[in-house]
Amino acid sequence: MALWGQGDPRWIVEEREDTKNVNNWHWSEVDASNSSKKFFKEKFLELSVTGTEGSVRVSEVTKCNGEATVNNRKGKVIYFYEWDLELKWCGKTAMSNDNITGKIIIENVSEENTEDEVDITTRQEKSGGEHSKLHQIVKQQLTPKCREIIGQYIQFLQTTHGKQVVLPTKGAGQGINAVSTKTKPDSVNSIKKQMDAAVISKSGPKKTENVTLQRTEFSLKDTFKCRREELFQCFVNPDRMKAYLRGEADVDPRESGKFSLLAGAITGTYLEIQPEDKIQQHWRFKDWPADMFSSVTLTFKDTGSSTELTLHQTGVPQYSLEQIKQGWTRYYFQPIKMTFGYGSGSL
């Protein structure tokens, strides 16, 4: 037994008239899901852009799926959240009064990612010159504003729910104020650093002290002796994929369709499919940390005598970089050439 005055101060019982959570030692939690949905709807519906080519605004939040909680453990505030959002945009060009519409899809919004790491995909409902003009405005001007709102979200959780989980202590003022002043309210990076030193795993508590997971990107190019449409089918046609992968290929080749390859070693979602031109995927490897996804973009170019494939992948864990690069060559590019006779040298 420790001598009087020499015990662990965390075990000293504080005088509290309400007898609640002395010293903020016990786990407490607040459900922030409903208020988060209200935050997203209010903020996104305020977005609009007006320029010489036309004007665009967000007219509706068509999807807001996810959850958010704010927790306290031993005086530390911990934020858990995960959201998938879909917005409808509409607008008119300077040369037309037609009402042009499209979608903004925002995925992978979580405490593990900054606003720059969130996946945002934009689409136009119809093809045509006027539609494409507004779509470019959405990509270049509206998308950055969406990222700003994601960046503001953590500040919203702090100011709205932080005080609910950290009770004021004797002589220490309003507990959460001391926590929040140590962070930059407009940046999720500072929150990520706090969480890296705390218990924050969705699958169960674990310490990640002094561990920073670096993420990177890379590009690959290769050429194939075949028509562009033939190579394109190698990434969306289940029968072709089974042939060169030499195994099951669970593939739903449509936008928002899921895929699972190589006995579940590779999984993800098709985000965008432009026939014979481009494929964009939400992509992960089974050994990556839970809920970590990268972004893969495949573009197909007809060079006349062959087809050039360019692959660009972002959000790859640094430790997995060489493994993933070699995997594309070993399990995709080389088998496609050998199986279908599309052989050609790499660029």
NUDODREN-563554 format. One record per residue (C-alpha): residue number from 1; residue in one letter; z negated, y negated, x negated. Coordinates in pm, 1 decimal, padded with zeros to 6 digits. Layout:
BEGIN
NODE  pos  code         Z         Y         X
NODE  NUM     a         Z         Y         X
...
END
This chain:
BEGIN
NODE  pos  code         Z         Y         X
NODE    1     m   00000.0   00000.0   00000.0
NODE    2     a   00090.5  -00342.3  -00134.8
NODE    3     l  -00184.8  -00592.3  -00206.4
NODE    4     w  -00225.2  -00885.6   00027.9
NODE    5     g   00051.6  -01138.7  -00035.9
NODE    6     q   00263.7  -00898.7  -00243.9
NODE    7     g   00442.0  -00705.5   00030.8
NODE    8     d   00812.4  -00721.8   00116.1
NODE    9     p   00851.8  -01050.6   00309.3
NODE   10     r   01100.5  -00882.7   00542.4
NODE   11     w   00812.5  -00678.0   00688.9
NODE   12     i   00584.8  -00973.5   00751.5
NODE   13     v   00554.3  -01018.9   01125.1
NODE   14     e   00646.6  -01370.7   01226.9
NODE   15     e   00456.8  -01550.4   01496.4
NODE   16     r   00687.8  -01565.7   01800.3
NODE   17     e   00579.1  -01648.7   02150.1
NODE   18     d   00875.0  -01460.7   02301.4
NODE   19     t   00812.2  -01149.2   02083.0
NODE   20     k   01190.8  -01105.3   02039.8
NODE   21     n   01358.1  -00958.6   01728.0
NODE   22     v   01102.2  -01077.2   01470.9
NODE   23     n   01266.5  -01216.4   01155.4
NODE   24     n   01605.9  -01124.0   01309.8
NODE   25     w   01552.4  -00780.9   01153.5
NODE   26     h   01686.9  -00559.3   01429.7
NODE   27     w   02050.6  -00507.0   01527.4
NODE   28     s   02156.1  -00730.3   01815.1
NODE   29     e   02498.9  -00761.1   01972.6
NODE   30     v   02689.3  -00991.9   02205.7
NODE   31     d   03012.5  -00896.3   02384.3
NODE   32     a   03263.0  -01174.5   02313.8
NODE   33     s   03564.3  -01011.3   02479.9
NODE   34     n   03587.2  -01220.2   02795.9
NODE   35     s   03531.3  -01551.3   02621.1
NODE   36     s   03788.2  -01452.9   02357.9
NODE   37     k   04050.3  -01386.7   02624.6
NODE   38     k   03979.8  -01727.7   02773.3
NODE   39     f   04007.3  -01886.4   02428.2
NODE   40     f   04346.0  -01726.7   02356.3
NODE   41     k   04491.3  -01815.4   02695.2
NODE   42     e   04378.5  -02176.9   02678.8
NODE   43     k   04495.2  -02229.9   02320.6
NODE   44     f   04832.5  -02055.8   02343.6
NODE   45     l   04925.6  -02223.6   02672.0
NODE   46     e   04885.8  -02559.5   02496.9
NODE   47     l   05162.1  -02476.9   02246.3
NODE   48     s   05491.6  -02663.5   02268.7
NODE   49     v   05758.3  -02792.9   02030.1
NODE   50     t   06020.2  -03061.7   02090.6
NODE   51     g   06305.5  -03139.1   01852.1
NODE   52     t   06667.1  -03253.1   01834.0
NODE   53     e   06796.6  -02904.4   01921.2
NODE   54     g   06571.4  -02861.4   02224.7
NODE   55     s   06217.5  -02797.4   02342.3
NODE   56     v   06011.0  -02478.5   02366.2
NODE   57     r   05667.9  -02400.4   02505.6
NODE   58     v   05447.4  -02099.2   02570.7
NODE   59     s   05455.4  -02047.3   02946.8
NODE   60     e   05240.6  -01735.7   02987.1
NODE   61     v   05006.8  -01499.6   02803.4
NODE   62     t   05147.4  -01171.4   02932.7
NODE   63     k   04925.2  -00940.0   02729.2
NODE   64     c   04575.1  -00982.4   02586.4
NODE   65     n   04438.5  -00639.5   02498.5
NODE   66     g   04139.7  -00583.8   02275.1
NODE   67     e   03770.4  -00649.0   02230.3
NODE   68     a   03530.2  -00861.0   02027.5
NODE   69     t   03160.0  -00840.8   01947.1
NODE   70     v   02927.3  -01060.6   01742.2
NODE   71     n   02638.8  -00877.5   01575.9
NODE   72     n   02324.8  -00955.4   01379.9
NODE   73     r   02158.8  -00720.8   01134.6
NODE   74     k   01879.2  -00835.2   00902.7
NODE   75     g   01972.8  -01197.4   00961.2
NODE   76     k   02341.1  -01148.9   00880.1
NODE   77     v   02606.2  -01231.7   01140.5
NODE   78     i   02889.3  -00978.0   01153.6
NODE   79     y   03209.4  -01014.5   01355.4
NODE   80     f   03414.5  -00725.9   01494.1
NODE   81     y   03736.1  -00789.4   01682.7
NODE   82     e   04077.6  -00635.6   01739.3
NODE   83     w   04352.3  -00784.2   01957.9
NODE   84     d   04713.0  -00729.1   02057.4
NODE   85     l   04873.9  -01029.9   02224.6
NODE   86     e   05207.5  -01100.3   02389.4
NODE   87     l   05329.4  -01446.0   02488.7
NODE   88     k   05625.6  -01558.4   02696.3
NODE   89     w   05813.4  -01863.8   02569.5
NODE   90     c   06066.8  -02072.1   02757.1
NODE   91     g   06268.5  -02382.4   02689.1
NODE   92     k   06594.7  -02572.3   02709.3
NODE   93     t   06842.1  -02691.3   02449.1
NODE   94     a   06976.5  -03043.8   02424.8
NODE   95     m   07320.0  -02917.3   02534.5
NODE   96     s   07214.2  -02701.6   02829.6
NODE   97     n   06980.5  -02710.2   03127.5
NODE   98     d   06955.8  -02332.2   03141.9
NODE   99     n   06600.0  -02198.0   03125.9
NODE  100     i   06594.1  -01978.6   02813.1
NODE  101     t   06311.0  -01729.8   02762.3
NODE  102     g   06175.8  -01483.7   02511.1
NODE  103     k   05861.4  -01318.5   02374.4
NODE  104     i   05613.7  -01363.5   02090.4
NODE  105     i   05430.4  -01042.1   01999.8
NODE  106     i   05111.7  -01080.3   01791.8
NODE  107     e   04957.8  -00760.5   01654.5
NODE  108     n   04687.5  -00652.6   01412.5
NODE  109     v   04452.1  -00942.3   01487.2
NODE  110     s   04123.5  -00816.4   01341.9
NODE  111     e   03835.9  -00913.2   01114.2
NODE  112     e   04014.1  -00725.8   00834.0
NODE  113     n   04313.9  -00961.6   00825.7
NODE  114     t   04362.1  -01332.0   00769.3
NODE  115     e   04595.7  -01526.6   00994.7
NODE  116     d   04870.2  -01486.1   00730.4
NODE  117     e   04838.7  -01105.5   00744.4
NODE  118     v   04874.7  -01080.0   01122.1
NODE  119     d   05206.8  -00933.7   01240.8
NODE  120     i   05405.8  -01176.6   01458.7
NODE  121     t   05743.3  -01076.0   01605.1
NODE  122     t   05966.2  -01303.3   01813.7
NODE  123     r   06245.0  -01206.5   02054.6
NODE  124     q   06499.2  -01374.6   02276.3
NODE  125     e   06572.9  -01226.2   02619.4
NODE  126     k   06950.9  -01275.6   02601.8
NODE  127     s   07212.4  -01322.1   02330.3
NODE  128     g   07420.9  -01632.4   02287.4
NODE  129     g   07438.8  -01949.8   02087.2
NODE  130     e   07196.7  -02157.6   02295.9
NODE  131     h   06946.5  -01872.9   02310.4
NODE  132     s   06965.1  -01828.0   01933.6
NODE  133     k   06904.8  -02199.7   01875.0
NODE  134     l   06578.7  -02191.3   02064.7
NODE  135     h   06483.3  -01860.2   01906.2
NODE  136     q   06507.4  -02025.2   01564.7
NODE  137     i   06278.3  -02304.7   01682.0
NODE  138     v   06028.3  -02042.7   01795.0
NODE  139     k   06043.6  -01863.4   01458.5
NODE  140     q   06025.6  -02174.2   01242.1
NODE  141     q   05790.1  -02400.5   01438.9
NODE  142     l   05605.1  -02211.4   01711.8
NODE  143     t   05507.9  -01907.0   01504.1
NODE  144     p   05311.3  -02112.5   01245.1
NODE  145     k   05119.4  -02274.9   01531.0
NODE  146     c   05029.1  -01927.8   01658.1
NODE  147     r   04887.7  -01841.7   01316.4
NODE  148     e   04679.1  -02160.0   01322.5
NODE  149     i   04518.9  -02048.5   01649.0
NODE  150     i   04435.5  -01709.3   01498.9
NODE  151     g   04273.9  -01897.2   01209.3
NODE  152     q   04065.7  -02104.1   01454.0
NODE  153     y   03943.2  -01795.1   01636.3
NODE  154     i   03666.6  -01705.6   01387.8
NODE  155     q   03528.7  -02059.8   01413.6
NODE  156     f   03522.5  -02015.8   01790.1
NODE  157     l   03316.7  -01696.4   01756.0
NODE  158     q   03074.0  -01871.6   01521.6
NODE  159     t   03009.6  -02174.2   01736.9
NODE  160     t   03014.9  -01995.8   02072.8
NODE  161     h   02826.6  -01672.5   02006.0
NODE  162     g   02657.3  -01699.0   01666.1
NODE  163     k   02343.5  -01861.4   01806.6
NODE  164     q   02306.4  -01582.1   02059.4
NODE  165     v   02246.0  -01312.4   01797.8
NODE  166     v   02045.2  -01505.0   01534.8
NODE  167     l   01723.4  -01639.7   01685.6
NODE  168     p   01553.3  -01947.6   01532.8
NODE  169     t   01273.9  -01859.9   01286.6
NODE  170     k   00959.7  -02048.5   01211.7
NODE  171     g   01033.2  -02345.1   00984.6
NODE  172     a   01397.1  -02244.4   00940.2
NODE  173     g   01569.1  -02442.1   01214.6
NODE  174     q   01844.7  -02284.5   01425.5
NODE  175     g   01922.8  -01973.5   01222.5
NODE  176     i   02300.0  -01959.4   01275.6
NODE  177     n   02344.9  -02316.6   01156.4
NODE  178     a   02231.7  -02216.6   00810.6
NODE  179     v   02477.8  -01927.3   00811.5
NODE  180     s   02776.5  -02121.5   00938.8
NODE  181     t   02736.0  -02410.0   00691.2
NODE  182     k   02787.4  -02167.2   00406.6
NODE  183     t   03139.2  -02086.5   00522.1
NODE  184     k   03455.4  -02281.9   00572.1
NODE  185     p   03485.2  -02291.7   00951.1
NODE  186     d   03862.7  -02309.7   00944.8
NODE  187     s   03917.4  -02005.4   00725.3
NODE  188     v   03868.7  -01637.1   00796.9
NODE  189     n   03864.7  -01560.5   00422.1
NODE  190     s   03502.4  -01671.2   00386.8
NODE  191     i   03405.4  -01449.8   00676.9
NODE  192     k   03583.2  -01155.9   00516.0
NODE  193     k   03375.9  -01205.5   00200.3
NODE  194     q   03056.3  -01194.4   00404.2
NODE  195     m   03168.7  -00878.2   00579.0
NODE  196     d   03267.2  -00711.3   00251.4
NODE  197     a   02901.2  -00732.0   00149.3
NODE  198     a   02773.7  -00606.1   00484.7
NODE  199     v   02796.3  -00300.8   00707.5
NODE  200     i   03130.7  -00351.2   00881.5
NODE  201     s   03319.2  -00022.2   00915.1
NODE  202     k   03443.1   00055.5   01266.3
NODE  203     s   03408.1   00428.1   01200.3
NODE  204     g   03047.6   00399.0   01080.8
NODE  205     p   02825.4   00195.4   00848.4
NODE  206     k   02914.7   00187.9   00484.0
NODE  207     k   02859.6  -00060.1   00205.1
NODE  208     t   03157.3  -00226.0   00039.5
NODE  209     e   02970.6  -00446.5  -00204.1
NODE  210     n   03181.3  -00607.1  -00475.3
NODE  211     v   03497.9  -00434.4  -00349.9
NODE  212     t   03810.4  -00637.5  -00277.0
NODE  213     l   04114.2  -00453.0  -00147.4
NODE  214     q   04422.4  -00619.2  -00293.0
NODE  215     r   04744.5  -00597.9  -00089.2
NODE  216     t   05095.5  -00650.4  -00218.6
NODE  217     e   05464.0  -00618.2  -00128.8
NODE  218     f   05784.0  -00479.4  -00277.9
NODE  219     s   06156.6  -00441.6  -00215.0
NODE  220     l   06398.2  -00153.0  -00278.0
NODE  221     k   06779.1  -00133.2  -00262.1
NODE  222     d   07006.5   00167.8  -00250.6
NODE  223     t   07367.1   00241.2  -00153.6
NODE  224     f   07500.4   00529.0   00055.4
NODE  225     k   07857.7   00656.2   00089.1
NODE  226     c   07876.1   00640.7   00464.9
NODE  227     r   07935.3   00403.3   00753.0
NODE  228     r   07658.0   00165.7   00848.6
NODE  229     e   07600.6   00324.6   01189.3
NODE  230     e   07562.5   00668.6   01026.3
NODE  231     l   07289.7   00549.0   00790.5
NODE  232     f   07117.9   00356.4   01068.6
NODE  233     q   07088.8   00677.6   01272.8
NODE  234     c   06895.4   00838.7   00987.4
NODE  235     f   06599.3   00614.6   01074.5
NODE  236     v   06606.1   00636.7   01455.5
NODE  237     n   06762.7   00973.0   01547.2
NODE  238     p   06495.4   01247.2   01566.7
NODE  239     d   06739.9   01530.3   01492.4
NODE  240     r   06872.0   01360.8   01178.7
NODE  241     m   06519.6   01279.6   01064.1
NODE  242     k   06406.4   01639.9   01113.4
NODE  243     a   06704.1   01755.8   00906.0
NODE  244     y   06632.9   01554.1   00590.7
NODE  245     l   06252.5   01551.1   00622.9
NODE  246     r   06258.6   01931.1   00671.7
NODE  247     g   05985.3   01910.1   00932.5
NODE  248     e   05885.1   01767.3   01266.7
NODE  249     a   05968.2   01405.7   01343.2
NODE  250     d   05792.4   01268.9   01649.3
NODE  251     v   05999.9   00957.0   01712.0
NODE  252     d   06037.8   00719.5   02007.1
NODE  253     p   06327.8   00499.4   01881.5
NODE  254     r   06277.6   00188.2   02091.8
NODE  255     e   06088.0  -00136.6   02047.9
NODE  256     s   05712.8  -00066.2   02078.2
NODE  257     g   05790.3   00307.4   02044.3
NODE  258     k   05563.4   00516.0   01818.0
NODE  259     f   05658.6   00750.3   01534.9
NODE  260     s   05477.7   01019.8   01336.0
NODE  261     l   05640.5   01185.3   01034.3
NODE  262     l   05560.0   01444.6   00767.9
NODE  263     a   05280.5   01610.4   00969.2
NODE  264     g   05118.3   01275.1   01044.6
NODE  265     a   05122.8   01149.0   00686.7
NODE  266     i   05325.6   00848.3   00805.2
NODE  267     t   05270.4   00683.2   01142.8
NODE  268     g   05357.0   00353.6   01305.6
NODE  269     t   05547.8   00157.0   01566.5
NODE  270     y   05902.0   00024.1   01597.1
NODE  271     l   05861.8  -00352.5   01633.4
NODE  272     e   06230.0  -00448.2   01639.6
NODE  273     i   06555.7  -00252.9   01650.7
NODE  274     q   06888.2  -00430.8   01604.7
NODE  275     p   07151.5  -00153.2   01621.0
NODE  276     e   07328.1  -00095.3   01288.5
NODE  277     d   07170.4  -00411.9   01146.7
NODE  278     k   06790.2  -00413.4   01114.5
NODE  279     i   06476.1  -00212.5   01185.7
NODE  280     q   06124.1  -00353.9   01165.3
NODE  281     q   05821.0  -00126.3   01174.1
NODE  282     h   05443.4  -00134.7   01182.3
NODE  283     w   05384.7   00136.3   00915.7
NODE  284     r   05084.9   00313.8   00763.0
NODE  285     f   05005.3   00602.4   00529.9
NODE  286     k   04728.3   00842.8   00633.1
NODE  287     d   04515.1   00786.0   00320.3
NODE  288     w   04487.9   00410.5   00377.1
NODE  289     p   04167.0   00260.9   00519.1
NODE  290     a   04134.4   00296.9   00895.5
NODE  291     d   04335.1   00045.7   01100.5
NODE  292     m   04529.4  -00081.6   00795.4
NODE  293     f   04902.3  -00123.0   00858.9
NODE  294     s   05189.2  -00263.6   00655.4
NODE  295     s   05515.4  -00418.4   00772.3
NODE  296     v   05848.8  -00250.8   00687.7
NODE  297     t   06188.4  -00415.4   00731.4
NODE  298     l   06511.4  -00216.6   00680.8
NODE  299     t   06843.2  -00402.6   00672.2
NODE  300     f   07185.4  -00238.4   00662.3
NODE  301     k   07488.8  -00407.9   00504.6
NODE  302     d   07847.9  -00282.4   00517.3
NODE  303     t   08004.1  -00335.0   00174.0
NODE  304     g   08342.0  -00185.8   00266.3
NODE  305     s   08327.4   00133.5   00065.0
NODE  306     s   07959.1   00208.7   00133.5
NODE  307     t   07645.7   00084.0   00306.3
NODE  308     e   07374.0  -00105.2   00123.3
NODE  309     l   07017.5  -00048.4   00242.6
NODE  310     t   06747.5  -00303.9   00161.6
NODE  311     l   06384.3  -00217.5   00226.4
NODE  312     h   06106.6  -00476.8   00216.4
NODE  313     q   05744.7  -00371.8   00271.6
NODE  314     t   05445.8  -00606.7   00288.2
NODE  315     g   05072.1  -00548.3   00320.5
NODE  316     v   05063.3  -00242.1   00092.0
NODE  317     p   04729.3  -00168.9  -00081.8
NODE  318     q   04770.9  -00236.5  -00454.5
NODE  319     y   04632.0   00104.9  -00551.3
NODE  320     s   04896.4   00275.2  -00333.1
NODE  321     l   05199.1   00071.9  -00447.6
NODE  322     e   05365.8   00318.8  -00685.3
NODE  323     q   05296.3   00613.0  -00453.8
NODE  324     i   05466.0   00439.6  -00160.8
NODE  325     k   05766.6   00321.2  -00365.2
NODE  326     q   05824.5   00670.9  -00501.9
NODE  327     g   05774.6   00817.3  -00154.6
NODE  328     w   06063.0   00618.3  -00007.2
NODE  329     t   06295.2   00750.2  -00276.1
NODE  330     r   06164.2   01107.4  -00278.3
NODE  331     y   06126.4   01169.7   00095.9
NODE  332     y   06389.2   00936.8   00244.3
NODE  333     f   06669.7   00811.8   00020.5
NODE  334     q   06737.1   01121.7  -00192.6
NODE  335     p   06706.0   01375.6   00093.4
NODE  336     i   06939.8   01166.8   00312.8
NODE  337     k   07205.1   01174.8   00038.8
NODE  338     m   07161.2   01545.8  -00027.0
NODE  339     t   07146.9   01653.3   00337.6
NODE  340     f   07440.9   01450.8   00467.0
NODE  341     g   07648.5   01407.9   00150.5
NODE  342     y   07594.7   01030.5   00127.8
NODE  343     g   07520.8   01040.5  -00244.6
NODE  344     s   07553.6   00723.7  -00451.9
NODE  345     g   07372.3   00565.4  -00746.2
NODE  346     s   07077.9   00334.2  -00692.3
NODE  347     l   07122.0  -00037.3  -00752.1
END
